[in-house]
Amino acid sequence: MRILIIGASGRVGRLLSQVLMAQGHEVIGTVHAAHAEQNGMQTVSLDLATASVAEMVATIKALGPIDVVYFVSGSRGKQLLKVDLNGAVKVMQSLEIVGTKRYIQLSSAFADRQEKWSEGYLSDLTDYNIAKFFADKWLQENTYLDYTILQPGILVDAETVESVQFNPEHAGKNNIGTVAHVLAALAMHKQTIGQTIVMSSGAMTIEAAINNLR
């Protein structure tokens, strides 16, 4: 498939691009203008904070047909409204204009369930959770995209792939490597369309956990 990763220069985006290319997909990644081509992947400059929907549409159309778009960009708390929230919404609006339907969005554990935000480490991420809440809700309620939302637990800087649990009762942890492999797998399974999936480390393989989704 031809796959576009929005935020390919970030921690998750870099690993996701490597996984997808290793699987034989053609991967294009959006980066800031200062970033050069990386790991043999084609890149295109896109500033989520400043680009208009019209500019995003032009950028995406220029790439030719795209089968799947991933949104894994994040501002690391610096531009939550402009990037994490409105940047995501502008991408969704652009894809509906372009006609690309399959869209996978990286979020955060229980981002769309405010009653969980006081639990554990989530209580320290209120502003981030608010941005993710509205981005997720816009996708769920205001688009016609074939979406999947992945809501992992707190990210651990490790590339190893661990077993997982989907839709746990409480937020946990996930290695970045595990998140990248789960994201890559989601695009290969139609039963993930329309799903919002919370994940944490667990006892199931990624494939088994996805096959267990209803």
C-alpha positions in Angstrom: 0.0 0.0 0.0 0.9 3.7 -0.3 0.9 5.1 3.2 1.2 8.6 4.5 2.4 9.2 8.1 1.6 12.6 9.5 4.4 13.2 12.0 7.0 10.8 10.6 9.9 12.5 12.4 8.6 11.9 15.9 9.4 9.0 18.2 6.5 6.8 17.1 6.5 8.0 13.5 10.1 7.0 12.9 9.6 3.5 14.2 6.2 3.1 12.4 7.8 4.1 9.1 10.5 1.5 9.6 8.0 -1.2 10.4 5.8 -0.4 7.4 8.7 -0.2 4.9 10.0 -3.5 6.2 6.6 -5.0 5.3 7.0 -3.7 1.8 4.7 -0.7 1.8 5.6 2.6 0.1 5.8 5.1 3.0 5.7 8.9 2.7 6.2 11.0 5.9 5.4 14.6 6.7 8.2 16.5 8.5 9.1 20.1 9.2 11.1 21.7 6.5 14.3 21.5 8.6 14.3 17.7 8.5 16.0 15.9 5.7 14.9 12.7 4.0 15.3 9.9 6.6 15.9 6.2 6.3 15.2 6.1 2.6 11.6 7.3 3.1 10.1 10.0 0.9 9.3 13.1 3.0 7.2 16.2 2.4 7.2 19.4 4.5 4.0 20.1 6.4 3.5 22.4 9.4 0.3 21.3 11.2 0.2 24.5 13.2 0.2 26.9 10.3 -1.0 25.1 7.2 -4.6 25.7 6.1 -6.9 22.9 5.0 -6.5 24.1 1.4 -2.7 23.9 1.7 -3.0 20.4 3.2 -5.3 19.3 0.4 -2.8 20.5 -2.2 0.1 18.8 -0.4 -1.8 15.5 -0.2 -3.1 15.6 -3.7 0.4 16.2 -5.1 1.5 12.9 -3.6 -0.9 10.8 -5.7 -3.3 8.1 -4.4 -2.8 7.2 -0.7 -4.4 4.1 0.8 -3.9 4.8 4.5 -3.1 7.9 6.5 -1.7 7.8 10.0 -1.7 10.7 12.4 1.0 10.2 15.0 2.1 13.8 15.3 2.4 15.6 18.7 3.8 18.9 20.0 5.1 17.3 23.2 2.9 19.8 25.1 4.1 22.9 23.3 1.3 23.5 20.8 -1.6 21.3 22.1 -4.3 23.4 20.5 -2.6 24.1 17.2 -1.0 20.7 16.5 -2.5 17.9 18.7 -6.1 19.1 18.4 -6.6 21.5 15.4 -3.8 20.0 13.4 -5.5 16.6 13.6 -8.9 18.1 12.7 -7.5 19.9 9.6 -5.9 16.6 8.4 -9.3 14.9 8.8 -11.1 17.6 6.8 -8.4 17.5 4.2 -8.8 13.7 3.7 -12.5 14.0 3.3 -11.9 16.5 0.5 -9.2 14.4 -1.1 -11.3 11.2 -0.8 -8.9 9.1 1.2 -11.0 7.1 3.7 -8.7 5.0 5.8 -7.3 7.0 8.7 -5.6 5.8 11.9 -5.1 8.2 14.8 -2.7 7.9 17.7 -4.3 9.2 20.9 -3.8 8.5 24.6 -5.4 6.1 27.1 -9.0 7.0 27.8 -8.7 10.4 26.1 -12.4 10.3 25.1 -13.6 9.3 28.6 -13.2 12.2 31.0 -14.3 10.3 34.0 -11.0 8.3 33.8 -8.7 11.4 33.8 -8.2 11.4 37.6 -6.7 7.9 37.6 -3.0 7.5 38.2 -0.7 9.3 35.8 -3.6 10.7 33.8 -4.2 13.2 36.5 -1.0 15.0 35.4 -2.0 15.2 31.7 -5.2 17.2 31.8 -4.3 19.8 29.1 -3.0 17.0 26.8 -6.1 14.9 27.5 -8.4 17.9 26.6 -6.7 18.3 23.3 -6.9 14.6 22.5 -10.5 14.4 23.7 -11.7 16.9 21.2 -9.6 15.5 18.4 -10.9 12.0 19.1 -14.5 13.2 19.4 -14.3 15.2 16.1 -13.1 12.0 14.4 -15.8 9.8 16.0 -18.7 12.2 15.5 -18.0 14.6 12.7 -16.3 12.6 9.9 -17.1 9.9 7.4 -13.6 8.4 7.5 -12.9 4.8 8.0 -11.1 5.5 11.3 -9.3 3.6 14.0 -8.2 5.4 17.2 -5.4 3.8 19.2 -5.1 5.0 22.8 -1.9 3.5 24.4 -0.8 3.9 27.9 2.2 6.1 28.9 5.0 5.6 26.4 8.2 3.9 27.4 11.3 4.7 25.3 12.0 1.1 24.2 11.8 -0.4 20.7 11.2 -3.9 21.9 7.7 -5.4 21.1 5.8 -6.8 24.1 2.5 -8.6 24.5 -0.6 -6.4 24.8 -4.0 -6.0 26.3 -6.8 -4.2 24.6 -9.5 -2.2 26.4 -8.2 -2.7 29.9 -10.0 -1.2 32.9 -7.0 1.0 33.9 -4.3 2.9 32.0 -0.9 1.2 31.8 2.3 1.4 29.9 3.5 0.6 26.4 6.8 0.4 24.7 7.0 2.7 21.7 8.1 -0.3 19.7 4.9 -2.1 20.6 2.8 0.9 19.7 4.5 1.1 16.3 3.8 -2.5 15.5 0.2 -2.3 16.7 -0.4 0.8 14.5 1.1 -1.1 11.5 -1.2 -4.1 12.1 -4.4 -2.0 12.5 -4.3 -1.1 8.8 -4.4 -4.8 7.8 -7.6 -5.7 9.6 -11.0 -4.4 8.6 -12.5 -5.2 11.9 -10.6 -2.3 13.5 -12.5 0.3 11.4 -14.7 2.4 13.6 -12.9 1.2 16.8 -11.4 3.2 19.6 -8.9 0.9 21.2 -7.3 1.5 24.6 -4.1 -0.6 25.0 -1.6 -1.5 27.7 1.0 -4.2 28.2 -0.6 -7.6 28.7 -0.5 -11.3 27.8 -1.7 -11.4 24.2 0.1 -11.2 20.9 -0.7 -8.2 18.8 -2.4 -10.4 16.2 -4.4 -12.3 18.7 -5.6 -9.1 20.4 -6.7 -7.6 17.1 -8.5 -10.9 16.1 -10.3 -10.8 19.4 -11.8 -7.4 18.7 -15.6 -7.3 18.1 
